[in-house]
């Protein structure tokens, strides 16, 4: 099995949902979840991503490679916590 990482195509073993991993969350308890973004639906509408535990996911394809946009670490949100809270 390939390593889970941002951009790979995965399938949830429980629900059968397939999509691209677009985010990762690691909690203080040790739990790691991945944000899986499915393709648009048959009507061309956006489908929300779902956070899924690592153990439920299997890599089914290479997915996509996305390069970060220079000068925008953390995205465009102006309400980000001050750097004192970041590690």
URJOLIN-V530405 format. One record per pair of residues at least 24 apart in sequence whose C-alpha atoms are under 10 Angstrom apart, sorted by the first residue. I is the first residue (numbers start at 1). J is the second residue. D is the distance in whole Angstrom. If there is no record, write none. Layout:
[[I/J/D] [I/J/D]]
//
This chain:
[[1/58/7] [1/59/7] [1/60/9] [2/58/8] [2/59/6] [2/60/9] [2/61/9] [2/62/9] [3/58/9] [3/59/8] [4/34/9] [4/54/8] [4/57/8] [4/58/8] [4/59/7] [5/34/9] [5/59/9] [6/34/8] [6/35/9] [6/36/10] [6/63/9] [6/64/9] [6/65/8] [6/66/9] [7/36/10] [7/37/10] [7/61/10] [7/62/8] [7/63/5] [7/64/5] [7/65/6] [7/66/7] [8/36/10] [8/58/10] [8/59/7] [8/60/8] [8/61/6] [8/62/5] [8/63/4] [8/64/6] [8/65/8] [9/36/9] [9/37/9] [9/38/9] [9/57/10] [9/58/9] [9/59/6] [9/60/6] [9/61/5] [9/62/6] [9/63/5] [9/64/8] [10/36/8] [10/37/10] [10/38/10] [10/56/10] [10/57/6] [10/58/5] [10/59/4] [10/60/5] [10/61/7] [10/62/9] [10/63/8] [11/36/9] [11/38/10] [11/56/8] [11/57/6] [11/58/5] [11/59/7] [11/60/7] [11/61/9] [12/36/9] [12/52/8] [12/53/9] [12/54/9] [12/55/9] [12/56/6] [12/57/5] [12/58/7] [12/59/9] [13/55/9] [13/56/5] [13/57/6] [13/58/7] [14/52/10] [14/56/7] [14/57/9] [15/56/9] [16/56/10] [16/57/10] [17/50/9] [17/57/10] [18/57/9] [18/58/10] [18/59/10] [18/60/9] [19/49/9] [19/50/10] [19/59/10] [19/60/9] [19/61/10] [19/63/9] [20/49/9] [20/59/10] [20/60/10] [20/61/9] [20/62/9] [20/63/6] [20/64/8] [21/49/9] [21/50/10] [21/51/10] [21/52/10] [21/59/10] [21/63/8] [21/64/9] [22/49/8] [22/50/10] [22/51/10] [22/64/10] [22/66/10] [23/49/9] [23/50/10] [23/51/9] [24/51/8] [24/52/10] [24/53/10] [24/54/10] [25/51/9] [25/52/10] [25/53/10] [33/57/10]]
//
